[in-house]
Amino acid sequence: MPDGGIGLKEFMKLKLGTDNLDALRAKSAPLRLAGERVGITWNTARKMVNTVKSHCLAELARAQRKGDGMVEEIFTAYFQRGEDINDADVLCRLAEKVGVDGARACLESGTYRAGVQACYESAVRSGVTSVPHFTIRVGVAEPSRFSGAQSPEVIQGVLWQLVQAAEVPLGSRVRVGGRVEGDVVAFQGAEGEQGCFVVKPLHSPRPGGDNVDLIRSSKHNLEVLRTIPLGSEVQLGGLMAADLNGQKGQVVKYHTGTGRFEVRLVGDAGATKALRGDNLTVLRTLLPGDEVILDGLKAAHLNGQKAEVLGYLTDKERFELRLHSNGEVKAIQGERLQRVSE
């Protein structure tokens, strides 16, 4: 983004391939109406500008416990008054209004710039490409991530699929219609749209596993025989590589393309193996709502604390917990957690 910014019409043409502002305004009508109901009038003459300086100022304000007020003032200046929030004079005036000290020195020295850039790069690696961005997780199933303004129907469909996947996780061994056994490899559709589980039969007539071999079934027609939730502690067995048999590990991912679970082995320098569910025996599973005790952490003040399991974070290979003591949320490795009932 150039320092001087670019006009909204030009930006929309570059990003969306159209400069038809009337069509874009019609598309954003729900946002405009929602703003009007709470006294917000959007400035459509504003320029799209680089926001790195604004982010740096927001970080400075947070360090002074004034982050919320600073962000609110920046948003108001930009979205309602159309001010250039890449201009140091504008930002310093806003900072003075909120009572944030040292704004000009912060902007001129580049303090916080490296941290803001690192945060941006981390977000991009996580799949964040635009705002708003959604990461929705139900239970220990793989989260669903998508960006951009979405209709209520799209979000409802995503939520419905996540709920189904949490109840019958990918990789589950099922029996369809009381006859055919197979593994769940996907869920398709949404509530009220003949949503179904996609099952790959164990004994497919075509070894390649083409789509013609897949079975689509409603939930009520499935009998769940075995589940291996993400984060489960497992023991390996029945493998031709005899040295692996008896080893323990943690399930960190399920690959729908191969129908195999990715298992990170214990005490093997973090090595992972892609294994069929038949070669895994579940030793322990932690599920949302389970109560655990933290132990063996370098942060000694956390050891002995109790927490509630919220879910499993596949990108971090850790369980997300809420501490009973103060409500703080932490991401902790499974081997550092002991279920209270154990």
C-alpha positions in Angstrom: 0.0 0.0 0.0 1.5 3.4 -1.0 2.1 5.9 1.8 -0.5 8.2 0.3 -3.1 5.4 0.1 -5.5 4.8 -2.7 -9.1 5.7 -3.3 -11.8 3.2 -2.2 -13.0 2.9 -5.8 -9.5 2.1 -7.1 -8.9 -0.3 -4.3 -12.1 -2.2 -4.9 -11.2 -2.5 -8.6 -7.8 -4.0 -7.7 -9.1 -6.3 -5.0 -12.5 -7.3 -6.4 -12.1 -6.6 -10.1 -14.9 -4.0 -10.2 -15.3 -0.3 -9.7 -19.1 -0.4 -9.6 -19.5 1.4 -6.3 -23.3 1.2 -6.5 -23.1 -2.6 -6.5 -20.6 -2.6 -3.7 -22.8 -0.3 -1.7 -25.8 -2.5 -2.2 -23.7 -5.5 -1.0 -22.7 -3.6 2.1 -26.2 -2.3 2.9 -26.7 -4.6 5.9 -23.5 -3.2 7.5 -24.6 0.4 6.7 -28.0 -0.2 8.3 -26.5 -1.9 11.3 -24.2 1.1 11.8 -27.1 3.6 11.5 -29.0 1.8 14.2 -26.2 2.7 16.7 -25.4 6.1 15.4 -22.5 5.2 13.0 -22.3 6.8 9.5 -19.7 5.2 7.3 -17.5 7.6 5.3 -17.4 6.2 1.8 -14.9 8.9 0.6 -12.1 7.6 2.7 -8.8 6.3 1.3 -7.4 2.8 1.8 -4.1 3.4 3.7 -1.3 1.5 5.3 -2.2 0.7 8.9 1.2 -0.3 10.4 1.6 3.0 12.2 -1.9 2.7 13.7 -1.1 -0.8 14.9 2.1 0.4 16.5 0.2 3.2 18.3 -2.4 0.7 19.5 0.4 -1.4 21.0 1.8 1.6 22.8 -1.6 2.4 24.1 -2.1 -1.2 25.4 1.2 -0.9 27.3 -0.4 2.1 29.0 -3.7 0.3 29.6 -5.5 2.5 27.1 -5.7 0.1 24.2 -9.5 -0.1 23.8 -9.9 3.7 23.9 -7.1 4.1 21.3 -8.5 1.6 18.9 -11.9 3.1 19.2 -10.6 6.5 18.4 -8.6 5.2 15.4 -11.7 3.4 14.1 -13.9 6.5 14.5 -11.4 8.7 12.8 -11.0 6.4 9.9 -14.4 4.8 9.2 -16.6 7.8 10.2 -14.5 10.9 9.5 -12.3 9.5 6.7 -9.0 10.6 8.3 -5.6 9.4 7.1 -4.5 7.0 9.9 -1.1 6.5 8.3 -0.3 10.2 9.0 1.8 10.7 12.1 0.3 14.1 12.9 -3.2 12.6 12.8 -2.2 9.7 15.0 -0.5 11.9 17.5 -3.6 14.1 17.8 -5.8 11.0 18.4 -3.3 9.7 21.0 -3.4 13.1 22.8 -7.2 12.9 22.9 -7.1 9.4 24.5 -4.2 10.4 26.9 -1.5 8.1 25.4 2.0 9.4 26.1 5.0 9.2 23.8 3.1 8.7 20.5 5.4 10.7 18.3 8.6 9.2 19.7 7.1 5.7 19.2 6.1 6.4 15.5 9.4 8.0 14.6 11.6 5.3 16.3 9.6 2.4 14.9 9.0 0.9 18.3 6.6 -2.0 18.1 7.0 -2.2 14.3 8.9 -5.5 14.4 6.3 -7.0 16.7 3.4 -5.8 14.5 5.1 -7.3 11.4 5.7 -10.6 13.2 2.1 -10.7 14.2 1.0 -10.1 10.6 3.3 -12.8 9.3 2.0 -15.3 11.9 -1.6 -14.5 10.9 -0.9 -15.1 7.2 0.7 -18.4 8.0 -2.4 -19.3 9.9 -4.6 -18.6 6.9 -5.8 -15.1 7.7 -6.2 -13.3 4.4 -8.8 -10.7 5.1 -11.2 -9.4 7.7 -13.3 -10.5 9.3 -11.6 -13.9 9.8 -13.3 -16.8 11.5 -11.7 -19.8 13.2 -14.5 -22.0 14.6 -13.9 -25.1 16.5 -16.3 -27.5 18.1 -14.9 -30.1 20.5 -11.6 -31.6 19.3 -12.5 -31.7 15.6 -10.4 -29.9 13.1 -11.4 -26.2 13.1 -13.0 -24.5 10.2 -11.3 -21.3 9.0 -12.7 -18.8 6.5 -12.3 -15.1 5.8 -14.4 -12.2 4.5 -18.0 -11.2 5.0 -20.2 -14.3 4.8 -23.9 -14.6 4.8 -25.8 -16.1 7.8 -26.6 -19.1 5.7 -22.9 -19.9 5.0 -22.0 -19.5 8.7 -24.9 -21.7 9.7 -23.8 -24.4 7.3 -20.2 -24.3 8.7 -21.5 -24.6 12.3 -23.8 -27.5 11.4 -20.9 -29.4 9.7 -18.6 -28.8 12.7 -21.3 -30.1 15.1 -21.7 -33.2 13.1 -17.9 -33.7 12.8 -17.6 -33.3 16.6 -20.1 -36.1 17.2 -18.6 -38.4 14.6 -15.0 -37.3 14.1 -13.2 -37.9 10.8 -11.5 -41.3 10.8 -14.3 -42.9 12.9 -15.0 -46.5 12.1 -18.7 -46.9 11.4 -21.2 -49.5 10.1 -23.5 -48.2 7.5 -27.1 -49.5 7.3 -26.1 -52.4 9.6 -24.0 -54.0 6.8 -21.0 -52.2 5.4 -18.1 -51.1 7.6 -15.8 -48.2 6.7 -14.2 -45.0 7.9 -15.7 -41.5 7.9 -13.6 -39.3 5.6 -15.8 -36.2 5.2 -19.1 -34.5 6.0 -21.1 -32.7 3.3 -24.1 -30.5 3.2 -25.8 -28.5 5.9 -28.9 -28.7 8.1 -32.0 -29.2 6.1 -30.0 -29.9 2.9 -29.6 -33.7 3.2 -26.3 -33.3 5.1 -24.5 -36.6 5.1 -21.3 -38.4 6.2 -19.0 -39.7 3.5 -17.7 -43.2 4.3 -14.9 -45.1 2.6 -15.7 -48.8 2.8 -13.0 -51.1 4.3 -13.1 -53.5 1.4 -13.4 -51.3 -1.7 -13.8 -53.1 -5.0 -11.4 -50.5 -6.4 -8.2 -50.2 -4.5 -7.7 -46.6 -5.7 -10.7 -45.5 -3.6 -12.4 -43.4 -6.4 -15.5 -41.4 -5.5 -17.7 -44.2 -6.9 -16.6 -46.4 -4.0 -17.6 -43.8 -1.3 -20.9 -44.2 0.6 -22.9 -41.2 1.7 -25.1 -41.8 4.7 -27.2 -39.8 7.1 -26.2 -39.9 10.7 -29.2 -42.0 11.8 -28.0 -44.7 9.4 -24.6 -44.9 11.0 -23.4 -47.1 13.9 -20.2 -45.8 15.4 -17.8 -48.6 16.1 -14.6 -46.7 17.0 -13.4 -43.1 17.3 -9.9 -41.7 17.7 -10.3 -38.0 18.6 -7.5 -35.6 17.9 -5.1 -35.3 20.9 -5.7 -38.9 21.9 -2.7 -40.8 23.5 -2.3 -44.1 21.6 -0.2 -47.2 21.5 1.0 -48.6 18.2 0.6 -52.3 17.3 0.2 -54.7 14.4 2.8 -53.0 12.2 5.3 -54.7 9.9 7.9 -52.4 11.3 8.3 -54.3 14.5 10.4 -51.6 16.2 7.3 -49.4 16.2 5.0 -51.8 17.9 4.4 -50.9 21.5 5.5 -47.3 21.1 3.3 -44.5 22.3 2.3 -41.3 20.7 -0.3 -38.6 20.3 -2.7 -38.2 17.4 -2.2 -34.7 16.0 -4.0 -34.8 12.7 -6.2 -36.9 10.4 -5.5 -37.0 6.6 -8.7 -37.6 4.7 -6.8 -38.3 1.4 -5.0 -41.3 2.8 -7.4 -42.2 5.6 -4.4 -42.2 8.1 -3.8 -40.6 11.4 -0.7 -38.6 12.0 0.9 -39.7 15.3 3.7 -37.8 17.0 5.8 -40.5 18.8 6.9 -40.0 22.4 10.6 -39.7 23.0 11.6 -40.0 19.3 12.8 -36.4 18.7 9.3 -35.4 17.6 9.1 -37.9 14.8 5.6 -38.5 13.2 4.1 -41.5 11.5 1.0 -41.7 9.3 -0.9 -44.8 10.5 -4.2 -46.5 10.0 -6.6 -46.5 12.8 -6.4 -50.3 13.0 -2.8 -50.0 14.2 -3.7 -47.6 17.1 -5.1 -48.4 20.5 -6.4 -45.4 22.4 -5.0 -45.2 25.9 -6.5 -41.8 26.9 -8.6 -39.1 25.4 -9.3 -35.7 26.8 -12.6 -34.1 25.6 -14.2 -30.7 26.1 -15.6 -30.4 29.6 -13.1 -32.7 31.2 -11.4 -31.4 34.4 -7.6 -31.7 34.5 -4.7 -30.9 36.8 -1.6 -29.3 35.4 1.7 -30.9 36.3 5.4 -30.9 35.2 5.4 -27.3 33.7 8.4 -25.0 33.8 6.0 -22.3 34.9 5.9 -23.7 38.4 2.9 -21.5 39.5 0.7 -23.4 37.1 1.5 -26.8 38.5 -1.3 -28.2 40.6 -3.9 -25.9 39.2 -7.2 -27.3 37.9 -8.6 -26.4 34.5 -11.4 -27.3 32.1 -10.6 -28.7 28.7 -12.0 -26.5 25.9 -10.6 -28.3 22.9 -7.6 -29.4 20.9 -5.5 -27.0 18.9 -4.2 -28.9 15.8 -1.8 -26.0 14.8 -0.2 -26.0 18.3 -0.6 -29.7 19.1 -1.9 -28.7 22.5 -5.0 -28.7 24.5 -6.8 -25.4 25.1 -7.7 -25.0 28.8 -9.5 -22.5 31.0 -8.0 -22.2 34.5 -10.4 -22.4 37.4 -8.4 -19.9 39.4 -8.7 -16.9 37.2 -10.4 -17.9 34.0 -7.2 -17.5 31.9 -7.0 -19.6 28.8 -3.8 -21.6 28.2 -2.5 -24.0 25.5 -0.8 -27.0 27.3 0.7 -30.3 26.0 -1.3 -33.4 26.8 1.4 -35.1 28.8 1.3 -32.2 31.3 -2.4 -32.9 32.0 -4.0 -35.4 34.4 -7.7 -35.9 34.3 -9.1 -35.3 37.8 -11.0 -38.7 37.7 -7.8 -40.6 36.9 
